[in-house]
Amino acid sequence: MYRFSSEISHLQIFEIILINDGSTDNSLEVIKEYADANDFIRVIDKENEGVAKTRNKGIQLAKGKYVVFIDNDDFVDSDYLERFFIMK
């Protein structure tokens, strides 16, 4: 299981909200493993309602000033969030 670097997790400058939108594969188990290994990850399991309602749910739950969406078919570099944060 991937653990985020201790430098990042101790800074707690961001949270990750992983939303399972009614998937029927083992996605929920996989994202729960990430949450178990990293304190700043929250998992939400909900019935399938589509991308718009799911994103709105994520916005409602977010505690931070900025929101970034990364979908399951997106590729992001390992420094994606760092670059995003610096660009603000």
NORTA-V884669 format. One record per backbone hydrogen bond with DSSP energy under -0.5 kcal/mol. NH is the residue of the N-H (numbers start at 1). CO is the residue of the C=O. If there is no record, write none. Layout:
nh:NH co:CO
nh:NH co:CO
This chain:
nh:9 co:5
nh:10 co:6
nh:11 co:7
nh:12 co:8
nh:16 co:40
nh:18 co:16
nh:18 co:42
nh:19 co:17
nh:20 co:18
nh:20 co:44
nh:21 co:19
nh:22 co:20
nh:22 co:46
nh:30 co:26
nh:31 co:27
nh:32 co:28
nh:33 co:29
nh:34 co:30
nh:35 co:31
nh:36 co:32
nh:37 co:33
nh:38 co:34
nh:38 co:35
nh:41 co:38
nh:42 co:16
nh:44 co:18
nh:46 co:20
nh:46 co:44
nh:54 co:50
nh:55 co:51
nh:56 co:52
nh:57 co:53
nh:58 co:54
nh:59 co:55
nh:60 co:56
nh:61 co:57
nh:62 co:58
nh:70 co:68
nh:74 co:71
nh:80 co:77
nh:83 co:79
nh:84 co:80
nh:85 co:81
nh:86 co:82
nh:87 co:83
nh:88 co:84
nh:88 co:85
